[in-house]
Amino acid sequence: MSTARSSGAFGLADKELDRTRALILHAYFGLRCTRPGSTIGTHEIHQWIKTYYPDAEIPSDAVIQRTVVAAGLAHRGPGKPRNDSREAVTEQATPFLPVRRQAPRMQGRK
């Protein structure tokens, strides 16, 4: 019995799994050995490929994102910042301006 695939989906034995997609999945599972899937994004996959396969052509962000989503793997969603890119919050930094206190109103005065 065969199951219908949605557009864009592929399997590990399908002809859609070319060298680029295989390299992306290889990078993903290499990263997955040391970190949870929710922290792996396109930037980490780019860095892994540059480190371990410096002569390989780096795939675009769109190809990486589509490959990871089509394979059904856990990943960091688009637009979610990496932890190392967040600014450090200091105790002195407050997100709001101080409220200027007004003098109390006196009855009878307008």
N, C-alpha and C positions, 0 to 999 in steps of 0.2 A: 504494500500500500504506500503510495507516495503522498506527501503532504504538499499543499500549495504554499509557495513562498511569497512573501510580500515583496514589492519592488524595492530594490536596493539591498536585500538580504542575500547572503551567500553562506555556503557551508565550507568546511575545511577540505572537502574532497571535490568541490565544484571547480569548474574551469575559470570562474571569476577570481579565484585566489591566485593572483599573479605574484611576481617577486616583491613588488612594492608592498602589497597587503601582507604577505608573509613576513616581511621585515618589520612591519608595524606590529603585527601580533607577537613576533619574537621579542621586540623591544618591550611591549606591554607585559608579557609574562616574565621577562627578565627583571623588570621593575617590580612586578608583583611579588617576587621572592623576598623583597626587603621592605615593602610598604603596602598599606591597604589600597584597594582599587579606587576608593573615593578621593585619593590624593594624586592620582595619576591623570595628567592632562596632556595636551598636545606639546606643551613646552618640555615636559619631562621626557616624552617620547623622542622629540627632536634632539635633546641633549644626549640621550642614550645612544641614538643612532650615530651622532657625531663622534661620540667617545669610542664605541666599539666597531663601527664601520665607517671610518673617515672618508673612504673613497666612494661610498655609496651615494646615490642621488637622494637628497632629503625631500621627502614628500611634502606636499602643501598641508596646511592646517585642515582644510576641508576634506582632503583624502584621509587624513588620520582620524578626524572626527567621525566621518562616515563609516570607516572600517571598524572602529571600536563600537559604534552604535549598532551596526549591522551584525556584528558578531555577538551582540547581547552581553557585553562585558561591563562590569561596574567601572565607572570613571567619574572624574570631576566634571561637573556640568559646565557648559560654556558660560563665560562671564564670571565664574566663581574664582576669586583671587587665590593665588598660592599663599601659604602661610608665611613664606620668606619675603613676600612683597608687601606685606602689611606694615604700616607704620607703627612704631612703638608708642604706646600711650603712656604719657607721664602723669604723675599725680597732679602737677600744677596745671596741666592743660584741661580746661573745662569747655564743653561744647556750647554753653550758653553764656550770654552776657549777663553781668550782674544787674539785678533789678534796682532801679532808682526809687528810693522810698519817697513818697510825697508826704507833705505835712498834713496832719489830720484836719478835716473840715470842721469849722466852727459853726454852730447853728446860728442862724440870723444873718450870716454874711453870705453874700453871693459872689 
